Amino acid sequence: MASVVAACSSSMEPVSQTTTGAGGYVSSATVNATPSIAFTPANVKLSAGGTVTFAFGGVGHNVFFDDDPAGAPASIDGVNANTSVQRTFSAPGVYNYNCHIHPGMRGTVI
């Protein structure tokens, strides 16, 4: 059972990760909320129970898990800049997230 993070950008970028398991799944990864209004990297394979660090740069963003199944981690509300926030994905599932400040800025954790 695993998780994947997909962003509105279609490029595959390197992922900060700690352990790569079978199928390329990692136990932790960093997703950057960029000034170009995108979550990057576009895709991250995350093992169930893994942690994603959302790294917010100089432009304020947030992360909301709208319309997701039970088990989605808590949203990251407010206007977040120059900080990082971690979320653990303990239950397998499909978790869509987006930035409420910037329509169209979104990703998915599977």
C-alpha positions in Angstrom: 0.0 0.0 0.0 1.5 3.2 -1.1 1.2 6.9 -1.7 2.1 9.2 -4.6 2.2 13.0 -4.8 1.3 14.6 -8.1 1.4 18.3 -8.8 0.0 20.6 -11.4 3.5 20.7 -13.1 4.0 17.8 -15.5 7.8 17.5 -15.0 9.4 14.9 -12.9 11.9 16.5 -10.6 14.2 14.9 -8.0 12.6 14.1 -4.7 14.2 14.6 -1.3 13.8 11.1 0.2 15.2 8.9 3.0 14.6 5.3 1.9 13.6 3.9 -1.5 11.7 0.6 -1.3 10.2 -1.8 -3.8 8.6 0.0 -6.7 10.4 3.2 -6.0 8.3 4.1 -3.0 9.9 6.4 -0.4 9.3 6.7 3.4 9.6 10.5 3.2 9.7 13.3 0.6 9.7 17.1 0.3 7.2 18.9 -1.9 8.0 22.5 -2.6 5.3 25.1 -2.8 7.0 27.4 -5.3 6.8 31.1 -6.3 5.8 29.9 -9.8 2.5 28.7 -8.2 3.2 24.9 -8.4 3.8 22.1 -6.1 7.0 20.3 -7.1 8.0 17.6 -7.7 5.1 16.6 -9.8 5.0 12.9 -8.5 6.3 11.2 -5.4 5.7 7.6 -4.5 5.2 7.5 -0.8 4.9 4.4 1.3 1.9 4.1 3.6 2.9 5.7 6.9 5.3 8.0 5.1 5.8 11.7 5.7 5.7 14.6 3.3 7.3 17.9 4.2 5.6 20.8 2.5 8.3 23.4 2.1 6.9 26.9 1.7 9.2 29.5 0.2 8.8 33.3 0.0 5.3 33.3 -1.5 2.4 32.4 0.9 0.6 29.1 0.2 -1.6 26.6 2.0 -2.5 22.9 1.6 -6.1 21.7 1.9 -7.2 18.1 1.5 -10.7 18.8 0.0 -13.2 16.0 -0.6 -10.8 13.2 0.4 -11.5 9.8 2.1 -11.3 9.3 5.8 -7.7 9.3 7.0 -6.5 12.3 5.2 -4.0 14.3 7.2 -5.0 17.8 8.6 -5.0 20.6 6.1 -2.3 23.3 6.4 -4.4 26.5 6.6 -3.4 30.1 6.8 -0.8 31.9 4.6 2.5 30.0 5.0 5.8 31.4 3.8 9.4 30.7 4.7 8.5 27.6 6.7 8.0 23.8 6.4 5.2 21.6 7.7 5.1 17.8 7.8 2.1 15.6 7.2 2.0 11.8 7.7 -0.1 9.6 5.4 -0.9 6.7 7.6 -3.8 5.2 5.6 -3.6 4.1 2.0 -5.9 6.1 -0.3 -6.1 8.9 -2.8 -5.7 12.3 -1.3 -6.1 15.3 -3.5 -4.8 18.6 -2.2 -4.7 22.2 -3.4 -3.8 25.7 -2.4 -6.9 27.8 -1.6 -4.9 31.0 -2.3 -3.9 30.0 -5.8 -6.7 28.3 -7.8 -5.3 25.5 -10.0 -2.3 24.8 -7.7 -2.9 21.2 -6.8 -1.4 17.7 -6.3 -2.4 14.2 -5.3 -1.1 11.7 -2.8 -2.0 8.1 -3.6 
